[in-house]
Amino acid sequence: MQDHLPEPEPLSALVNALRRLPGVGVRSARRMAYHLLQHDRAGAEQLSQALSHAVTNLRHCQRCHSFSQSPVCETCLNPKRDSSLLCIVETPADQNMIEASHGYRGLYFVLMGSLKPLEGVGPGDLGFDKLLERVTDGQVQEVILATNFTAEGETTAHYLGEILKSQGLKVTRIARGIPTGSELEYVDAGTIAWAFMERRSS
C-alpha cells in the first residue's frame, strides 16, 4: 500500500533528485520539494539557476584539484602562500574549514574522497598519480596529512604517508585535537588551528 498519492512526473523527478543529497531520505526530499513549489517558487528558480551555473562553470584546479573557475585557482596562484607546505585534505569543505582557522598559510591538494576498498574506491580514483607529480615539483618540503579521523581517513593517511616518505619528503599528520570519528567540515576553527600547530610526524 502506498503511503502517499501518486505524484506527477516532474514532482517525482524533483524528489528523486533531492534524495541524491547526503542524509536526505525520501520523506525529507518530498518535504523540501513541496516547500519549494508551494511556498518559495522564486527560491526554487534561484536554486535551479545556481546549480546550473556551478555545474557549467566550475572545474578542478590543475594544481590542487579543488573547485575553481579558472585552470589554476586563486589560492594556488597567491604568491603569499608558502609553497614548501602542502596540506592534503579529503574535500573542498575540509579545505574551507582549515582556511577559516587562519592557522595555515601553505598550499593544498584535495583528494575529493578517501580510500574505500570495499566500495571500490582506490588510489586511481583519488588522483594519487597527480598528487605524486605535485609533491615532487621541487618546491614541496613538508606534506601535512589532514584527512579525517575516520577509518577511511586514517587508511588514506597511512597509505599516503608510506608513499610520500619513500619520496624523501617530510610527512606530518594533524594532531588528534580533532575528535576521533569526526569530519573536518563540522569541527570548529579553533580546534583545527590547534591541530595544525600540534601536528606530528606521520
N, C-alpha and C positions, 0 to 999 in steps of 0.2 A: 504493500500500500504506500502511495506517495505521501510525503509529508508536506507537500506544497502543490499549488496549482501549476498546471503546465505553463511554461514560460515562452514568450515569443523568442524566436531565434536570436535577435540582436541582444536581448537581455541575457539569455543563456550564455552567449558568447562572451559578454562582458563579465559575468560571474566567473566563468572558466578562466578568463584572462587574469582576473584579480586573484584567483586561487594560486597563481604561479608565484605570488609574493611569499617570502618565508614567514611561517607561522600563521598563515591565513587559511582557514578551513572554508568549507562550502557555506556555512551559515554566516560567517564574518564577511565573506565575499559578497553574499547576497545582500547583507545589510548595507555594505558600502555602495553597492550598485543602486539599490533603492534610494539611498540618501542622495547620491549624486543626481539621479534622474528626477527625483521628486522635489528636492529642496535646493539643489545647487547646480543647475544646468550650466551656468557660467563657469563654475569651478570644474565641471566635467570637461567642458570645452578647453579650458586652460590646461588641465592635466593632459588631455589628448595632444594638444599642440606642444607642450613642454616635452613629453615623451618622444614625440616625433622629431622634434628639434635635436634632442640629446642623441637619439639613435643615429640620426643623419650626420651630425656634426662632431661627435666625439670619436676619437681613435685612441690607440695605445701609443704612449710616448716611446720613441725609438730607443731611449736610453734607460728609463726607469720602469717602463711598461704600465705606468698609471694612466688614467684618463687625461686626454689633452685635446685641445682644438687644433694644435699645430704639431708638426712632426716631432719636435722636442719641446717638452713642457717648460713653463716659466721657472719652476724650481731647479731643473737641471741646467738651465741657462743662466741662473743667478750667480754672478761672479763672487758674491759674498758668502756662498756656501763653501764648506770645507770639503773639497773633492777627495781628500785622503780617507774620509769616513763614508762607509756605505752601509745603510741600515736596510735589512731585509724584513719586509712585512707581508702578511697574507693578503690584505685588501686595501683599497684606497681609503676606506673608512678608518682602518688602523693607522694609516699614514696621517690622516687628518687629526686624529686624536694625539699623535705624537707631536705634530706641529702645534697643537693647542697648548701643549705643556711648556713650550718655549725653552725646553732644556736640551734641544738637539739642533745643530746647525750644519750637519753633513748632508749627504745625498741619500737617495732611496733606490730600492728595487722592489717592485710589487709583484708577488707571485700570482696573484689572482686565485688563491686557493692554498690547499695543503695536501700533502701526500695522503691518499686514502686507498691503499692497495685493494681492500675488499670491494670498493666501488669502482675499481679500475682506473683510478687517478694516479698516474706515475710521474716520474721526473720529466718525461717528454711533454706532458700536458701542462706543466707549470713553467716551461721555458728555462729549464736549468742550463741548457746549452747556451742560451743568450746571456744568462747570468754569469756563466764562466767567462764569456767574452768580455763582459763588463768589468769583472773583478781583476782581469789580467791586462787591463789597459795601461798599466804602468803608473797610474795615479792612486789607486786604492791601496791603502796600507792596513786598514782595520775594517773588518766586516762585523757588524753588530746584528746578531740574530734576534729579531723581535717578533718571532711567530708567537701565536697564542699558547698559553699553558694548558692546552687540551691534549688529549692523547695524540691526535693528528699533528698538532703544532709541535709537540715535543719530538715526535718521529721525524718531522720535516727538519727541525733544528739539528737533530743528531746527524741525520743523513748529510745535510749541507755542511755541517761542521767538519765532518771527516773529509769531504771532498775539498773544501776550501783550505783546510790546514795542509793537505797534500800539495797545495799550490804555493806553500810557504807564506800564507797570509796570517796575520794576527786575527783570531776569531774570538769574539766575546758574545755572551748571552745576557740579555737584560735580566736584572735581578728579580727574585721572587717577591718583590713588593707587590707584584701583580698576583692576585689570588689564584691558586690552582683551579683549573677548570673554567677560568674566566676568559672573555674575549676583550681585546683592547678597546673596541668600539664603545664598550659600556663601562670602562674604567675612568675614574676622574683624572684630570690633567696633572694634579699634584703627585699622585701615585706613580704615574708614568714618568714624570720628571725624576723622581727619586730612583726608580728602577734603572734609568739610564745612568745616573751618577754612580750607582752601586753595581753596575754590570761587571761580570766576571769572565774569566777565560772559559771558552767552551771546550 
